[in-house]
């Protein structure tokens, strides 16, 4: 298929490459020249603009940082929605407000363009390996159209419900992820402060009732897990500011539906403090620095 991929960052770049490796004709675009140059060096066809990327595309995929970027791309003064032909399928894998996803889907429906929100979980490792989990909101028929494409980038595909439902599922998941990373960091820091070997403690907890995804694949302490961002200077991965954004979306949603999320609110405040301390660009697992600083 002819696929346009807009947003070639830490997640979007590997996803686009997996589609190319699967035999699809992929044309990518990103506002970041270094990101484009990196993907071009790996053989991806790069367009000079978003409009150029979508020319002749049967499927348009976007992976952008926040709601305002998605709105600007599709609905702004030079929005792509006015240029996308009827019958095209749009897959937005950004993590944004559910209301924004619904707005884009409504605009697409008016032009005969199918739109689904399909945010992902699995981190950069999952993006590279093609094992992401997709949480999809939209019509079931549109998901079935998208499935052959999504399957080349992910191992799990869930239909969460109507437009925006994928985003709601994603912010619930990321709120839990943000909370458990802080809890895991506190537990490891406590053990280290008492002289325990962090590798031994992590393995004990991983195989006990405290076991979780962070202990399995994303240990926050440097040197414990070679493949985790913590052992790479907290570079790449999922940035603290992105986690902060997602936790903010969760709190906005909780306020709108009058749901009680006290731990989610506390986690948001802790990541905000961590960001204000100058760590916003580091992987979110670097929040252990905040815990260690408090302990010290």
Secondary structure, DSSP 8 states (H G I E B T S, - for coil): -EEEEE--STTHHHHHHHHHHTT-EEEEE-S-HHHHHHHHHTT-EE-SSHHHHHTT-SEEEE--SSHHHHHHHHHSTT-GGGTS-TT-EEEE-S---HHHHHHHHHHHHHTT-EEEEEEEESHHHHHHHT-EEEEEES-HHHHHHHHHHHTTTEEEEEEEESTTHHHHHHHHHHHHHHHHHHHHHHHHHHHHHTT--HHHHHHHHHTSTT--HHHHH--SSTTT-TTSGGGGTT-SSSBHHHHHHHHHHHHHHHHHHT---HHHHHHHHHHHHHIIIIITTSBGGGGHHHHHHHH-
